[in-house]
């Protein structure tokens, strides 16, 4: 195994999530590989999946190209996994079946259980170290060159969207014989230090928290070292008390929640208590088949309506992007709404569509406020289509005329 514990600070970039490209021997690759400079999602979708998303189909407009989607869980959940352990189990099977020489992923930093540490794993049993959630920036792609130096020809990569976009942009020049890409969704990231501050706001004993998950039932689940569990409704989280820069502009303007350039995306949004798998191409299908009969697969459900929730979110983002305080729900109403939302709010695929539309709106509004000159480069056509039902359309200086439909 090899990791990046000895790397120094990354070179400064105005919008950077430290995916690791800037730490390589050719940091100038950032100019063509970074999704926050001048991305081209359509070109990479065509290259990776053999076609671009069909924007006339609701779920491809929202989630990108795919072959099929499932609700899923391992019949025998892996101890220490964030959910049932599907992501790490697939990678473990790739190593067991000798389909890859190594897996590029993250484990917990030995000095901080929440800090992600990039690592190359070449033994199946070591994949157990990668189970669970980490929070913070991880220069994952800085280990691509060490992987080649070690003679690895076939590589599996587990990453979040900004890492996977850069990986795909560089893929043809990397020279690996085979690349399996397992993506996890991501909408908001922050520094590990900021995450510790958040834990202190939601728990009187943050040092004993061993697990945190935003769940599709509109609650955050905390687990403690002594086995206790606690669920906090989203509406009771102190999000409006966080500083404006808690989530960086990159994460507030990321348009790729669902990791569209992965071969397979494994998350939770449409899982309704299980995991949500988006199999995007034949390689992704091959990855899912590694699990054989170990996994229970179902069709995703969908219930509720998203429009009013997205409208309310838009109004709050407009206040936030304009520097005004967020509207706060009265304390007496929060428990009532916390009870209602899991029962009548968007669920399953409708919950996932809700979050994707919220991210589209957030990206447009925050870019307009903080970097208006970047809107036409960073907001692709499909994001404008997602935002159109909420009266958000490109202005004259924000896109080419073909986007105005």
Long-range contacts (C-beta under 8 A, 24 or more apart in sequence): 1-119, 1-120, 1-121, 1-122, 1-123, 1-126, 2-119, 2-120, 2-143, 2-146, 2-150, 3-107, 3-117, 3-118, 3-119, 3-120, 3-143, 4-117, 4-118, 4-119, 4-139, 4-142, 4-143, 5-109, 5-117, 7-139, 7-142, 10-139, 15-248, 15-249, 15-250, 15-371, 16-250, 17-137, 17-162, 17-163, 17-189, 17-248, 17-250, 17-251, 18-137, 18-138, 18-139, 19-139, 19-140, 19-141, 19-162, 19-163, 19-166, 20-118, 20-138, 20-139, 20-140, 20-141, 20-142, 20-143, 20-144, 20-163, 20-166, 21-141, 21-142, 21-166, 21-170, 23-139, 23-142, 24-141, 24-142, 24-144, 24-145, 25-145, 29-170, 30-166, 32-169, 33-165, 33-166, 33-169, 33-170, 34-162, 34-165, 34-166, 34-169, 35-161, 35-162, 35-165, 35-166, 35-254, 35-256, 36-162, 36-250, 36-253, 36-378, 37-377, 38-377, 39-165, 39-377, 39-378, 39-380, 41-255, 41-256, 41-260, 41-261, 41-380, 41-382, 42-380, 42-381, 44-165, 44-168, 44-169, 44-261, 45-260, 45-261, 47-168, 48-168, 48-261, 48-263, 48-280, 48-281, 49-280, 49-281, 50-281, 53-260, 53-382, 55-381, 55-382, 55-385, 58-353, 59-349, 59-353, 61-382, 61-385, 61-386, 62-258, 62-352, 62-353, 62-356, 62-357, 62-386, 63-258, 63-260, 63-265, 63-278, 63-352, 63-356, 64-258, 64-260, 64-278, 64-280, 65-260, 65-280, 65-281, 66-278, 66-279, 66-280, 67-279, 67-280, 67-281, 67-282, 67-284, 67-285, 68-279, 69-270, 69-276, 69-277, 69-278, 69-279, 69-299, 69-300, 69-349, 70-276, 70-277, 70-279, 70-297, 70-298, 70-299, 70-300, 71-270, 71-271, 71-272, 71-274, 71-275, 71-276, 71-277, 71-297, 71-298, 71-299, 71-300, 71-301, 72-271, 72-274, 72-275, 72-276, 72-277, 72-295, 72-296, 72-297, 72-298, 73-274, 73-275, 73-295, 73-296, 74-291, 74-294, 74-295, 74-296, 75-293, 75-294, 75-295, 75-296, 76-294, 78-128, 78-131, 79-131, 80-128, 80-131, 80-132, 81-131, 81-132, 82-131, 82-132, 82-133, 82-211, 82-213, 83-213, 83-268, 83-271, 83-274, 83-275, 84-274, 84-275, 85-131, 86-266, 86-275, 86-277, 86-291, 86-295, 87-158, 87-182, 87-184, 87-266, 88-127, 88-128, 88-130, 88-131, 88-158, 89-127, 89-291, 89-294, 90-182, 90-264, 90-266, 90-287, 90-288, 90-290, 90-291, 91-121, 91-127, 91-130, 91-156, 91-158, 91-182, 92-124, 92-127, 93-124, 93-290, 93-291, 94-156, 94-180, 94-287, 94-290, 95-121, 95-122, 95-123, 95-124, 95-127, 96-124, 97-290, 99-154, 99-178, 99-180, 99-290, 100-154, 100-155, 100-156, 100-178, 100-180, 101-151, 101-152, 101-153, 101-154, 101-155, 102-147, 102-150, 102-152, 102-155, 102-156, 103-127, 103-130, 103-155, 103-156, 103-157, 103-158, 104-140, 104-143, 104-144, 104-147, 104-155, 104-156, 104-157, 104-158, 104-159, 105-130, 105-140, 105-157, 105-158, 105-159, 106-130, 106-134, 106-138, 106-140, 106-158, 107-134, 108-132, 108-134, 112-192, 113-210, 114-192, 114-195, 114-196, 115-192, 116-192, 118-142, 118-143, 119-143, 120-146, 120-147, 120-150, 120-152, 122-152, 130-158, 132-211, 133-211, 133-212, 133-213, 135-189, 135-190, 135-192, 135-195, 136-189, 136-190, 136-191, 136-192, 136-193, 136-195, 137-189, 137-191, 137-192, 138-163, 141-166, 141-167, 141-170, 144-170, 144-174, 148-174, 148-175, 148-176, 152-176, 153-177, 153-178, 154-178, 154-179, 154-180, 155-179, 155-180, 156-180, 156-181, 156-182, 157-181, 157-182, 158-182, 158-183, 158-184, 159-183, 159-184, 159-259, 159-262, 160-184, 160-185, 160-186, 160-189, 160-259, 161-185, 161-186, 161-254, 161-256, 161-257, 161-258, 161-259, 161-260, 161-261, 162-186, 162-250, 162-254, 162-256, 164-259, 164-261, 164-262, 165-256, 165-261, 167-261, 168-261, 180-263, 180-283, 180-287, 181-261, 181-262, 181-263, 181-264, 181-283, 182-262, 182-263, 182-264, 182-266, 182-287, 183-259, 183-261, 183-262, 183-263, 183-264, 183-265, 183-266, 184-259, 184-265, 184-266, 184-267, 185-257, 185-258, 185-259, 185-265, 185-267, 185-268, 185-269, 186-251, 186-254, 186-257, 186-259, 187-251, 187-254, 187-257, 187-355, 187-359, 188-247, 188-251, 188-252, 189-247, 189-248, 189-251, 190-246, 190-247, 190-248, 190-251, 194-246, 198-242, 198-246, 201-238, 201-241, 201-242, 202-232, 202-237, 202-238, 203-230, 213-268, 214-268, 215-268, 215-273, 216-268, 216-269, 216-270, 216-271, 216-272, 216-273, 216-347, 216-348, 216-351, 217-273, 217-342, 218-338, 218-341, 218-342, 218-345, 219-338, 219-342, 233-334, 233-335, 233-337, 233-338, 233-341, 234-338, 234-341, 235-329, 235-334, 235-337, 235-338, 235-341, 236-334, 236-335, 236-338, 239-326, 240-325, 240-326, 240-328, 244-320, 249-366, 249-367, 249-370, 249-371, 252-362, 252-363, 252-366, 253-362, 253-363, 253-366, 253-367, 253-371, 253-378, 254-359, 254-363, 255-359, 255-360, 255-363, 255-378, 255-379, 255-380, 255-383, 257-355, 257-356, 257-359, 258-352, 258-356, 263-287, 264-288, 269-351, 269-352, 269-355, 270-300, 270-301, 270-302, 270-348, 270-349, 270-351, 270-352, 271-300, 272-300, 272-301, 272-347, 272-348, 274-298, 276-300, 276-352, 300-348, 300-349, 301-347, 301-348, 301-349, 302-347, 302-348, 302-349, 302-350, 303-346, 303-347, 303-348, 303-350, 304-344, 304-345, 304-346, 304-347, 304-350, 304-351, 305-346, 305-350, 306-346, 306-350, 306-351, 306-353, 306-354, 306-357, 307-389, 309-345, 309-346, 309-354, 310-354, 310-357, 310-358, 310-361, 310-390, 311-390, 313-358, 313-361, 313-362, 314-361, 314-365, 314-390, 314-392, 317-361, 317-362, 317-365, 317-366, 318-365, 321-365, 321-366, 321-368, 321-369, 321-370, 322-369, 356-386, 357-386, 357-387, 357-390, 360-386, 360-387, 361-387, 361-390, 361-392, 364-392, 365-392, 372-397, 372-398, 375-399, 376-400
